[in-house]
Amino acid sequence: MSLEKVAELLKKQKRIEGMVHSQNMPRQEIVETLVQRQHFAELHNVLVQLPAAEIGSIIELLPMDDAKLLWQQLPKGKENDVLWEVSDQRRELLVGNREPAFDESQMNAFELVDGRLKQIPIEGRKDFENIHPIWIDLLGATKAERTYVGTHFGLDLVDPGEVTDLEASTRHHIDEDGDIHLHSNFLLDREGDSRSVPVAFILHKGILFSLRNEELPVFRLQRRRARTQVGYVTDCTDVLLDLYGADVEYSADSLEDIYTTLGKVGRQVLSEAISDKEAAAILGDVAEEEDLNGRIRGNILDTQRAINFLMRSKTLSPSQFDDAKQILRNIESLNSHTSFLFDKINFLMDATIGFININQNRRINQLTVFGVVFMPINILAGMGGMSEFSMMTQGLPWPLAYGAFTLGAGLIGVATYVALKHFEHRQIKSKKSS
């Protein structure tokens, strides 16, 4: 449908331009320019709404002259994306030696050289020539970029954001070609914005492919270690295990931060008094730490399942098998910490809510005292407003009558308040003596 629409616009443009060009009229060049701009604007509006893959398919099917005309009207931001979607032959006819580049995405290949990982930034297709990587890391790669890399190495690379839609039991599997697929969540702990980031791993013919849409501290740590420490990794499986191990370490650091935060909150909660505003802030902090603690527990559980799958796949060497068991032991220790933190969080939330209830009870008690103090006065005021009061004070000047009534009401209120306070003190003394 889009192909027919674009082809019709191009034909219409050529037809009208031919008609205008064949006629002799004043200011013919200006008229031709205006007509051309009008049709180019219409074609540009159509191209803006089409995805890069569909535009690439249209360019492949159009005659070369029309394809060049269409290419000239492409929005500048879409040119590189469309180049990924056209064949090399059509691309050379359109733009010559220009190749599609990895603009917004970050792609790196890692070769093992003298026991260390050597990082090779990938900026274009030629960078894949004459390299023998054990790890290729794709950060924010588009569908066209993933397709090219997958085709170059002979596998299918998926969008890591789509793996969260899979059932948990199908996130770890071995396909018919013997490639190992792992889909895991990695922790991204940022103040006020902690979340889990999905990462897809594929072990294919001695190469680890990692696909993610966000930068993660674990990957930066792994790259730094592997570049500086000799013998830190020996193959792609070592890289994968170390990434999982670094994720567990990162989760442990986040748990230490939770302990620190809850320690500060605990000192506030155990103070003598907490205002409602302070209690609300404490509940917010505790709720945030509870969410982070739950996220950590879910992530390490996901890592535990991935490590167990690798151990069952019988692809690990004896040393790698021992490393995997050590990671599982670290996960078990973290599980006990998360359980303890859940109990502590529940205690702090209950204690904070208890202080809020105490503050509310104190205000209700004050209202009760005021109600009891002014109840006799209200009764007397009601009596004073009745006709009997005017009969009782008949013959007395009204200032004297109402003055005496006001004084009597005040004395009754004071007496009631003193009696209540005396009763309260007696109750306190009796409780202390018991």
VENVEN-V466003 format. One record per residue. N is the residue number from 1. RES is the residue in one letter. OMEGA is omega in degrees with one decimal (999 if undefined). Layout:
BEGIN
n=N res=RES omega=OMEGA
n=N res=RES omega=OMEGA
END
This chain:
BEGIN
n=1 res=M omega=178.9
n=2 res=S omega=178.2
n=3 res=L omega=179.5
n=4 res=E omega=-179.0
n=5 res=K omega=-179.9
n=6 res=V omega=179.4
n=7 res=A omega=178.8
n=8 res=E omega=178.2
n=9 res=L omega=179.6
n=10 res=L omega=177.9
n=11 res=K omega=179.8
n=12 res=K omega=179.7
n=13 res=Q omega=179.7
n=14 res=K omega=-177.4
n=15 res=R omega=-178.3
n=16 res=I omega=177.9
n=17 res=E omega=178.0
n=18 res=G omega=179.1
n=19 res=M omega=-179.5
n=20 res=V omega=-177.4
n=21 res=H omega=-177.1
n=22 res=S omega=-178.0
n=23 res=Q omega=176.0
n=24 res=N omega=-177.9
n=25 res=M omega=177.3
n=26 res=P omega=178.1
n=27 res=R omega=-176.4
n=28 res=Q omega=-178.8
n=29 res=E omega=179.6
n=30 res=I omega=179.1
n=31 res=V omega=179.1
n=32 res=E omega=179.0
n=33 res=T omega=180.0
n=34 res=L omega=179.0
n=35 res=V omega=-179.9
n=36 res=Q omega=179.1
n=37 res=R omega=179.2
n=38 res=Q omega=-179.4
n=39 res=H omega=176.9
n=40 res=F omega=177.9
n=41 res=A omega=177.9
n=42 res=E omega=178.5
n=43 res=L omega=179.3
n=44 res=H omega=179.6
n=45 res=N omega=177.6
n=46 res=V omega=-177.0
n=47 res=L omega=179.4
n=48 res=V omega=-175.7
n=49 res=Q omega=-176.9
n=50 res=L omega=174.1
n=51 res=P omega=-176.4
n=52 res=A omega=-178.8
n=53 res=A omega=-179.5
n=54 res=E omega=176.9
n=55 res=I omega=177.4
n=56 res=G omega=178.5
n=57 res=S omega=178.8
n=58 res=I omega=179.5
n=59 res=I omega=178.8
n=60 res=E omega=-173.6
n=61 res=L omega=-177.8
n=62 res=L omega=169.3
n=63 res=P omega=-172.4
n=64 res=M omega=179.9
n=65 res=D omega=178.2
n=66 res=D omega=179.5
n=67 res=A omega=178.1
n=68 res=K omega=178.6
n=69 res=L omega=178.5
n=70 res=L omega=-179.9
n=71 res=W omega=-179.1
n=72 res=Q omega=-178.2
n=73 res=Q omega=180.0
n=74 res=L omega=171.3
n=75 res=P omega=-175.8
n=76 res=K omega=-178.1
n=77 res=G omega=-176.7
n=78 res=K omega=-174.0
n=79 res=E omega=-177.7
n=80 res=N omega=179.4
n=81 res=D omega=-179.4
n=82 res=V omega=179.2
n=83 res=L omega=177.5
n=84 res=W omega=-172.8
n=85 res=E omega=-178.3
n=86 res=V omega=179.5
n=87 res=S omega=179.6
n=88 res=D omega=-178.7
n=89 res=Q omega=-180.0
n=90 res=R omega=179.5
n=91 res=R omega=179.3
n=92 res=E omega=178.0
n=93 res=L omega=-178.5
n=94 res=L omega=-170.4
n=95 res=V omega=178.1
n=96 res=G omega=-175.9
n=97 res=N omega=-179.8
n=98 res=R omega=179.3
n=99 res=E omega=175.6
n=100 res=P omega=-177.1
n=101 res=A omega=175.8
n=102 res=F omega=-171.5
n=103 res=D omega=-173.8
n=104 res=E omega=-179.2
n=105 res=S omega=175.0
n=106 res=Q omega=-177.1
n=107 res=M omega=-179.3
n=108 res=N omega=173.0
n=109 res=A omega=-177.4
n=110 res=F omega=175.3
n=111 res=E omega=177.4
n=112 res=L omega=-177.9
n=113 res=V omega=178.4
n=114 res=D omega=176.5
n=115 res=G omega=178.5
n=116 res=R omega=175.5
n=117 res=L omega=175.7
n=118 res=K omega=-177.0
n=119 res=Q omega=179.1
n=120 res=I omega=177.2
n=121 res=P omega=179.3
n=122 res=I omega=180.0
n=123 res=E omega=179.5
n=124 res=G omega=-176.1
n=125 res=R omega=-176.8
n=126 res=K omega=-179.0
n=127 res=D omega=177.6
n=128 res=F omega=-178.0
n=129 res=E omega=174.0
n=130 res=N omega=172.9
n=131 res=I omega=179.9
n=132 res=H omega=-174.0
n=133 res=P omega=168.3
n=134 res=I omega=-179.9
n=135 res=W omega=173.6
n=136 res=I omega=-176.0
n=137 res=D omega=-179.3
n=138 res=L omega=-179.7
n=139 res=L omega=177.5
n=140 res=G omega=-178.9
n=141 res=A omega=176.7
n=142 res=T omega=179.7
n=143 res=K omega=-179.9
n=144 res=A omega=178.7
n=145 res=E omega=177.7
n=146 res=R omega=180.0
n=147 res=T omega=-179.1
n=148 res=Y omega=-179.4
n=149 res=V omega=179.2
n=150 res=G omega=178.6
n=151 res=T omega=-179.1
n=152 res=H omega=-177.4
n=153 res=F omega=174.6
n=154 res=G omega=176.1
n=155 res=L omega=-177.7
n=156 res=D omega=179.8
n=157 res=L omega=-174.7
n=158 res=V omega=174.6
n=159 res=D omega=-178.9
n=160 res=P omega=178.4
n=161 res=G omega=-179.4
n=162 res=E omega=-176.0
n=163 res=V omega=178.7
n=164 res=T omega=178.5
n=165 res=D omega=-178.2
n=166 res=L omega=171.6
n=167 res=E omega=-177.3
n=168 res=A omega=-177.7
n=169 res=S omega=-178.2
n=170 res=T omega=-178.7
n=171 res=R omega=178.2
n=172 res=H omega=-179.0
n=173 res=H omega=175.2
n=174 res=I omega=-176.9
n=175 res=D omega=-175.1
n=176 res=E omega=178.1
n=177 res=D omega=-179.6
n=178 res=G omega=178.3
n=179 res=D omega=179.2
n=180 res=I omega=-179.9
n=181 res=H omega=178.8
n=182 res=L omega=178.4
n=183 res=H omega=-174.0
n=184 res=S omega=175.1
n=185 res=N omega=178.1
n=186 res=F omega=-175.8
n=187 res=L omega=170.4
n=188 res=L omega=-173.9
n=189 res=D omega=174.6
n=190 res=R omega=-176.4
n=191 res=E omega=-179.8
n=192 res=G omega=-177.3
n=193 res=D omega=177.6
n=194 res=S omega=-178.4
n=195 res=R omega=177.5
n=196 res=S omega=-179.1
n=197 res=V omega=179.4
n=198 res=P omega=178.0
n=199 res=V omega=177.2
n=200 res=A omega=176.7
n=201 res=F omega=173.9
n=202 res=I omega=173.2
n=203 res=L omega=-172.9
n=204 res=H omega=174.2
n=205 res=K omega=176.9
n=206 res=G omega=179.4
n=207 res=I omega=173.8
n=208 res=L omega=174.9
n=209 res=F omega=176.3
n=210 res=S omega=-177.9
n=211 res=L omega=-180.0
n=212 res=R omega=-178.6
n=213 res=N omega=178.4
n=214 res=E omega=175.9
n=215 res=E omega=-177.4
n=216 res=L omega=178.8
n=217 res=P omega=-178.7
n=218 res=V omega=-178.5
n=219 res=F omega=175.6
n=220 res=R omega=178.9
n=221 res=L omega=-179.2
n=222 res=Q omega=179.2
n=223 res=R omega=-178.8
n=224 res=R omega=-180.0
n=225 res=R omega=-175.4
n=226 res=A omega=179.4
n=227 res=R omega=-172.1
n=228 res=T omega=-175.6
n=229 res=Q omega=179.7
n=230 res=V omega=177.9
n=231 res=G omega=-179.7
n=232 res=Y omega=175.5
n=233 res=V omega=178.0
n=234 res=T omega=178.0
n=235 res=D omega=-175.8
n=236 res=C omega=179.4
n=237 res=T omega=175.0
n=238 res=D omega=179.3
n=239 res=V omega=-179.2
n=240 res=L omega=-179.9
n=241 res=L omega=179.5
n=242 res=D omega=175.7
n=243 res=L omega=177.4
n=244 res=Y omega=178.4
n=245 res=G omega=178.0
n=246 res=A omega=177.2
n=247 res=D omega=177.0
n=248 res=V omega=176.9
n=249 res=E omega=179.3
n=250 res=Y omega=176.9
n=251 res=S omega=177.9
n=252 res=A omega=176.8
n=253 res=D omega=178.5
n=254 res=S omega=176.7
n=255 res=L omega=176.8
n=256 res=E omega=177.0
n=257 res=D omega=177.5
n=258 res=I omega=177.0
n=259 res=Y omega=-179.2
n=260 res=T omega=-179.2
n=261 res=T omega=-179.5
n=262 res=L omega=175.4
n=263 res=G omega=177.2
n=264 res=K omega=179.1
n=265 res=V omega=-179.9
n=266 res=G omega=178.1
n=267 res=R omega=175.9
n=268 res=Q omega=-176.9
n=269 res=V omega=-176.9
n=270 res=L omega=175.3
n=271 res=S omega=-173.2
n=272 res=E omega=-176.5
n=273 res=A omega=178.2
n=274 res=I omega=175.9
n=275 res=S omega=179.6
n=276 res=D omega=178.8
n=277 res=K omega=177.6
n=278 res=E omega=178.8
n=279 res=A omega=178.0
n=280 res=A omega=178.0
n=281 res=A omega=178.8
n=282 res=I omega=179.2
n=283 res=L omega=177.3
n=284 res=G omega=179.0
n=285 res=D omega=-178.7
n=286 res=V omega=178.9
n=287 res=A omega=178.6
n=288 res=E omega=178.9
n=289 res=E omega=177.2
n=290 res=E omega=178.0
n=291 res=D omega=178.8
n=292 res=L omega=179.1
n=293 res=N omega=177.0
n=294 res=G omega=178.7
n=295 res=R omega=177.8
n=296 res=I omega=-179.7
n=297 res=R omega=178.4
n=298 res=G omega=-178.8
n=299 res=N omega=-179.2
n=300 res=I omega=173.5
n=301 res=L omega=177.1
n=302 res=D omega=176.7
n=303 res=T omega=178.9
n=304 res=Q omega=178.9
n=305 res=R omega=179.0
n=306 res=A omega=179.6
n=307 res=I omega=177.6
n=308 res=N omega=177.9
n=309 res=F omega=178.5
n=310 res=L omega=179.9
n=311 res=M omega=178.9
n=312 res=R omega=-177.4
n=313 res=S omega=177.4
n=314 res=K omega=176.3
n=315 res=T omega=-177.0
n=316 res=L omega=173.1
n=317 res=S omega=179.9
n=318 res=P omega=179.4
n=319 res=S omega=177.8
n=320 res=Q omega=177.2
n=321 res=F omega=177.3
n=322 res=D omega=177.2
n=323 res=D omega=179.3
n=324 res=A omega=178.7
n=325 res=K omega=177.5
n=326 res=Q omega=177.0
n=327 res=I omega=178.4
n=328 res=L omega=177.1
n=329 res=R omega=176.9
n=330 res=N omega=178.5
n=331 res=I omega=178.8
n=332 res=E omega=178.3
n=333 res=S omega=178.2
n=334 res=L omega=179.1
n=335 res=N omega=178.5
n=336 res=S omega=178.3
n=337 res=H omega=179.6
n=338 res=T omega=177.6
n=339 res=S omega=177.7
n=340 res=F omega=-179.1
n=341 res=L omega=176.5
n=342 res=F omega=178.5
n=343 res=D omega=-179.7
n=344 res=K omega=178.7
n=345 res=I omega=178.8
n=346 res=N omega=178.9
n=347 res=F omega=-178.5
n=348 res=L omega=178.3
n=349 res=M omega=178.7
n=350 res=D omega=179.9
n=351 res=A omega=-180.0
n=352 res=T omega=177.4
n=353 res=I omega=176.1
n=354 res=G omega=177.1
n=355 res=F omega=177.2
n=356 res=I omega=178.1
n=357 res=N omega=178.1
n=358 res=I omega=178.5
n=359 res=N omega=178.3
n=360 res=Q omega=179.0
n=361 res=N omega=178.6
n=362 res=R omega=178.6
n=363 res=R omega=178.0
n=364 res=I omega=178.1
n=365 res=N omega=177.7
n=366 res=Q omega=177.7
n=367 res=L omega=179.2
n=368 res=T omega=179.2
n=369 res=V omega=178.8
n=370 res=F omega=179.6
n=371 res=G omega=-179.8
n=372 res=V omega=-179.2
n=373 res=V omega=-174.2
n=374 res=F omega=179.3
n=375 res=M omega=177.5
n=376 res=P omega=179.7
n=377 res=I omega=178.5
n=378 res=N omega=179.0
n=379 res=I omega=-180.0
n=380 res=L omega=178.9
n=381 res=A omega=176.9
n=382 res=G omega=178.7
n=383 res=M omega=-179.0
n=384 res=G omega=-179.9
n=385 res=G omega=-179.5
n=386 res=M omega=-177.9
n=387 res=S omega=-179.9
n=388 res=E omega=-179.7
n=389 res=F omega=178.3
n=390 res=S omega=176.9
n=391 res=M omega=-179.7
n=392 res=M omega=-176.6
n=393 res=T omega=-179.3
n=394 res=Q omega=-178.4
n=395 res=G omega=178.1
n=396 res=L omega=175.4
n=397 res=P omega=-175.8
n=398 res=W omega=176.7
n=399 res=P omega=-179.7
n=400 res=L omega=-177.9
n=401 res=A omega=-177.8
n=402 res=Y omega=175.2
n=403 res=G omega=178.7
n=404 res=A omega=178.9
n=405 res=F omega=179.4
n=406 res=T omega=179.1
n=407 res=L omega=178.9
n=408 res=G omega=178.6
n=409 res=A omega=178.8
n=410 res=G omega=179.6
n=411 res=L omega=178.6
n=412 res=I omega=178.5
n=413 res=G omega=178.6
n=414 res=V omega=179.9
n=415 res=A omega=178.5
n=416 res=T omega=-179.4
n=417 res=Y omega=179.5
n=418 res=V omega=179.4
n=419 res=A omega=178.7
n=420 res=L omega=179.1
n=421 res=K omega=178.1
n=422 res=H omega=178.2
n=423 res=F omega=179.7
n=424 res=E omega=178.8
n=425 res=H omega=178.7
n=426 res=R omega=177.9
n=427 res=Q omega=179.4
n=428 res=I omega=179.6
n=429 res=K omega=-179.2
n=430 res=S omega=178.1
n=431 res=K omega=179.4
n=432 res=K omega=-179.8
n=433 res=S omega=179.0
n=434 res=S omega=999
END
